Amino acid sequence: MNRQPSPFTLSRRRLMALAAGMPLAALTRPAFAATDLTFDELYSKVTVLGLEFSDKVKSLDGKPVTMGGFMAPPLKAEANFFVLTEIPMALCPFCSSDADWPDNIVVIYLGDKQTFLPGGTRIAVEGRMEVGSWVDPDTGFLSRLRLRDARFWES
């Protein structure tokens, strides 16, 4: 009696084909999923020393994050960064001090060069969260929250 192999039988040939395809599957799958973060989740309270980061933001330091918002007008035509704002903004937030830093902006450092969009365009941004005050040595601009190696798209 000649028996047909079941389509679910794992033959040596199928096993070899699966093993050969596993590296490709690992390359096409995201290494890690980004966590969605909103502007309302950035800070937990305001103290006499200023805004205090939320526990969620502290836990996301160094991890991939996705945020939505608006691109503040870039200061230079060929910058590798911009400011993500909760609402469309026309003023330069970098003119603020650490104490009066707005609670609804995040600085975005792009991983690759991208063309900026008009300020009123709603965008989504994904990048690695960096928490804490930092002064950009090239521009002298202060920031408290940054997304590094970021990319954005119209949403």
C-alpha positions as CSV (number, residue, x, y, z in Angstrom):
1,M,0.0,0.0,0.0
2,N,1.4,3.3,-1.1
3,R,0.6,6.1,1.4
4,Q,0.6,9.8,0.4
5,P,2.4,12.1,2.8
6,S,0.2,14.4,4.7
7,P,0.6,18.1,3.9
8,F,1.5,18.6,7.5
9,T,4.3,16.0,7.5
10,L,7.6,17.6,8.1
11,S,10.0,15.9,5.5
12,R,13.7,16.5,5.4
13,R,13.3,18.7,2.3
14,R,10.6,20.9,4.1
15,L,12.7,21.2,7.2
16,M,15.7,22.4,5.1
17,A,13.5,24.9,3.3
18,L,12.2,26.3,6.6
19,A,15.7,26.5,8.1
20,A,16.9,28.4,5.0
21,G,14.1,30.9,5.2
22,M,14.4,31.7,8.9
23,P,17.1,34.4,8.5
24,L,15.0,36.1,5.9
25,A,12.0,36.0,8.2
26,A,14.1,37.6,11.0
27,L,15.1,40.4,8.7
28,T,11.6,41.3,7.6
29,R,10.2,41.4,11.1
30,P,10.7,44.5,13.2
31,A,13.4,44.1,15.8
32,F,11.1,45.6,18.4
33,A,7.8,47.4,18.4
34,A,7.7,51.1,19.2
35,T,5.5,52.2,22.1
36,D,2.9,54.8,21.4
37,L,3.3,58.0,23.5
38,T,1.1,61.1,23.6
39,F,2.0,64.6,24.8
40,D,-0.4,64.1,27.8
41,E,1.9,61.2,29.0
42,L,5.2,63.2,29.0
43,Y,5.1,64.7,32.5
44,S,3.5,63.6,35.8
45,K,3.5,66.9,37.6
46,V,4.8,70.4,37.9
47,T,7.1,71.2,40.9
48,V,9.0,74.3,42.0
49,L,11.9,72.9,40.0
50,G,9.8,72.5,36.8
51,L,8.1,69.7,35.0
52,E,8.7,66.1,36.3
53,F,8.9,63.3,33.8
54,S,6.2,60.6,34.0
55,D,7.0,57.1,35.0
56,K,6.1,56.0,31.4
57,V,8.6,58.4,29.9
58,K,11.3,57.3,32.3
59,S,10.7,53.7,31.4
60,L,11.0,54.5,27.7
61,D,14.4,56.1,27.9
62,G,16.5,54.4,25.2
63,K,13.5,52.6,23.7
64,P,11.6,53.1,20.4
65,V,8.6,55.4,20.6
66,T,6.0,56.6,18.2
67,M,4.3,60.0,18.6
68,G,1.9,62.2,16.6
69,G,1.9,66.0,16.3
70,F,3.0,68.8,14.1
71,M,6.4,69.9,12.8
72,A,7.4,73.4,14.1
73,P,8.9,75.5,11.4
74,P,12.5,74.4,10.9
75,L,15.2,77.0,11.8
76,K,17.3,76.0,8.8
77,A,16.4,74.6,5.5
78,E,18.9,71.7,5.8
79,A,18.7,70.8,9.5
80,N,18.8,67.2,10.7
81,F,16.3,68.0,13.5
82,F,13.0,69.7,14.1
83,V,10.6,70.2,17.0
84,L,7.4,68.0,17.3
85,T,4.6,70.0,18.8
86,E,1.2,69.0,20.1
87,I,-0.4,71.9,18.2
88,P,0.8,73.9,15.2
89,M,3.3,76.4,16.5
90,A,5.0,79.5,14.9
91,L,7.5,80.4,17.7
92,C,10.9,79.0,18.5
93,P,10.6,76.8,21.6
94,F,14.5,76.7,21.9
95,C,14.4,80.2,23.3
96,S,12.9,78.8,26.5
97,S,14.9,78.0,29.6
98,D,15.0,74.6,31.4
99,A,12.5,76.0,34.0
100,D,9.9,77.3,31.5
101,W,10.3,74.6,28.9
102,P,6.9,74.0,27.2
103,D,5.3,70.7,28.1
104,N,4.1,69.9,24.6
105,I,7.2,69.7,22.5
106,V,9.8,67.0,21.7
107,V,13.0,67.5,19.7
108,I,13.4,65.1,16.8
109,Y,16.8,64.2,15.5
110,L,16.4,62.5,12.1
111,G,18.3,59.3,11.2
112,D,18.3,60.1,7.5
113,K,17.7,63.3,5.6
114,Q,14.0,64.0,4.9
115,T,12.1,66.9,3.3
116,F,10.3,69.0,5.9
117,L,6.6,69.4,5.7
118,P,4.5,72.6,6.2
119,G,3.9,73.4,9.9
120,G,0.2,72.6,9.8
121,T,0.6,69.1,8.5
122,R,-0.2,66.3,11.1
123,I,2.7,63.8,11.2
124,A,3.7,60.6,13.0
125,V,7.3,60.2,14.2
126,E,9.2,57.1,15.3
127,G,12.6,57.2,17.1
128,R,14.6,56.2,20.2
129,M,13.5,58.2,23.3
130,E,16.2,60.1,25.1
131,V,15.2,61.6,28.5
132,G,16.9,64.5,30.3
133,S,18.2,68.0,29.7
134,W,20.8,68.2,27.0
135,V,22.4,71.1,25.1
136,D,23.2,70.4,21.4
137,P,26.9,71.3,21.1
138,D,26.4,72.4,17.4
139,T,23.5,74.7,18.0
140,G,23.5,75.5,21.7
141,F,19.8,74.6,21.9
142,L,18.4,73.0,25.1
143,S,16.1,70.1,25.0
144,R,14.5,67.9,27.7
145,L,13.1,65.1,25.6
146,R,14.4,63.8,22.2
147,L,13.7,61.1,19.7
148,R,17.0,60.0,18.1
149,D,17.5,58.2,14.7
150,A,13.9,59.2,13.9
151,R,11.8,59.1,10.8
152,F,8.5,60.8,10.2
153,W,5.6,60.5,7.8
154,E,2.3,62.4,7.1
155,S,-0.5,60.9,9.2
